[in-house]
């Protein structure tokens, strides 16, 4: 059906052209999809007793996807949530391949019909106001990273931002003027603007200047 090089070129186009350029998928998501495909191909090579370079598009079947998902849970000990994430990545891959190679469309339909397992909703654990107060009162004030850590925790508390959003934050996303605010780039390539408390903006400005931290309260 296909030469060994065909699957390699299709995968390269899927990651570099389709996900990155056409869809604008975030780097972290692309990394997760890449890990899934890598694990899947390694699973196929082991099951078929072939080198990775000898795999063919005809080896990508729904039955093998299901066995791969079972392998993740039963042998690798992955959670149901991880199993569902891997399935979502493979559904995306098969959908793309079907658009490039019509012969694989039937398998793509079958993979799309593989059910996602239900998971119990995670228990929400929230810090109470007095616990937040205690946290900030006991933060170190000395040390190379004391100011940075205080500003970071205050920013997270103020905005409710995801860790990934904070990790990608740039100086240009901050406005520390009379009406301080931050522009956050979030999930689904969406932007949102969040106002900043006076204490958050002050600590952020101090981090940039390298001054001593403010001894601020969090009674907002």
N, C-alpha and C positions, 0 to 999 in steps of 0.2 A: 504493500500500500504506500509506504513512504520509505525514503532512505534514512539511515541513522542521523544524517546531518539535518534533515527536515525538522525533527522535533526540537533540536537545539536552536535552530534559527527561529522557529515559532515561539519558543519560550523567551528568547532574547527580545523579540518584537513585543511579546505580551508585557514584559516587565518595563522595558525602556520606552517603547512607543505608546502602547495602549494605556497602561496604568499611570506612568509618570507624565507623559506629554498630553495624551488625549483626555484622560480622566482627571488628571491633577491630584492623584491619590497621595496622601501624606507619606513621607519617608518611613515612618514607623509602621504604617500599614503594609507598605510594599515589603518591608523587612519581614513582617509576620507571614505574608503570602509566600515570600521566597523560602522561608524556613519550612513551610508546609509542603511546597513542591519538592524541596530537597529531600525531606523525610519520605514523601510518597515515592519518589524515584528510587531512593535507596531500598525501600520496601519492595518495589517491583523487581529490582535487580536481584535482591536476595531470593525472592519467591521464584523467579524465572531462572535463577542461576546464570545470569548473564552480566556482563559489564554494563555500566551505565551508558557507555557509548554505543552499545548494541540494542538499546531499547528502541521500540518503534511506536508510532501512534496507535497501531492496532493493539498494543499492549495496554492501552489506557481504557479500561472497561469499568462499568458500574460495579460488577461483582468484586473487582479488585479494590475499588474505592471502599466498598462496605467492609471487606476484609481488613483493609488498612485502618479504618475507623475502629474496628474491634481490636486490632493490634494495639492501637494507641491506648485504649482503655484497659485491656486485659494484660498486656505485657509491659507497656511503658508506664502504666499506672496514672495516665492522664485523667483529669476530671472531665465530667460531662461538658462543662463549659468550654474546655480546651478542645474537646472532640467536636463540638459545634462550630468553633472558630475555624478548625481545619476543614470541616465540611464546607463552610461558606467560601473559603479560599478556593477549594477544588471546584465548586459550582461556578465561580467566576472564571476559572481557567477553562473549564469545559465549554462554557458559553462562548468564550473568545475563540477557542479552537473550532467550534462548530461553524462560526462565521467565516473562518479561513479555509476549513476543510469540511465541506458538506457531508462527506462520508461518516463523520463522527457525530453528526447531529442526533442520531438515535441514542447513542450513549449519553450525550449531553442531556437529553430529555430525561433519561433514567436517573442520572446523577441529580438532576434538579428535583426529582421526586423522592430522593432519599430523605426520610423524615428527620427533622431536628429533634433531639431529645429534650424533654422538659426538665428544667432544673428548678430547685426550690429557690425562692427569692432570698437573697442574702439578708441576714439580720442587720438592721441599721443600728449603729452605736454612735451616739452623739455626746459630745462633751457639754456639760452644763456651764452656765455663765461663771460660777465660782471656780470651776476647774480651769476655764480659760484664764481667769484672773491669776490663779495660782501658777499656771504655766508661764505667763509672761513675767510675773514677779520673780520667778526662780531662774530665768534665763541668765546665763553668764554675761557679764558686762566687760570682761577683759578677755584678751586672746585675739589671735589673728582673724578669727571668723565670727566673733561675737556680734559685731554690727551687722554683718551680712545675714547671719542666721535670724536675728531679731526682725530685720526688714523683710526677710523672706516669709517668716511665719505670720507676720502681721499682714503682709500682702495676701497670703493664702486665706487668712481669716476674713479679711475685708472683701475679697472678690469671689471667693468660692471657686477659684480657677482650678482646672485640672493640672496635675503635675506636668503633663506634656505641654500644656499651654504656657506654663511658667518657664519650662526648659527652652522653649522657642522664643521667649520674649526678647525684644530688642529695645535699645534705648529710644529709638524713634517711635515706639508704640506708646511711650509715656508722655503725658502732658502734666507738668508739675507747676502750672501757673496758678491764677486765682481760682480756677475751677478744675482742680486736678482730676485726671481720669486716665484710664488705660484702655487700649484697643487690644482685645484678645483674639487670637486666631485659633478657632476651636475645631471640634469634630465636624467632618463633612465639609471642610474647607470654608467654614462660615466665620464671619467676624462679628464681635459684639463689643459694645463700649460699656465700661463699668466705672462709676464715679469712685474716687479714692477719698478715704477719710483724711483729715488733716494730719493725724499722726502717721498714717501710712506714707503720705507724700513727703513728710518731713524726714522720716527715716530713710526713704528712698533717695532723697537728695543728699543726705549725709553719706550714704554708701558711695555715691558718685564722687563726693568731695573728699572722702577719707577722714571726715571729722569724727568726734566722739559721739556715741549713741545718746539719744534722748531717753530719759527715764520717764516713759509715758505710761499712763493708765489705759486700760481698754474699756472704760466706761463710756460707750458711745450711745 
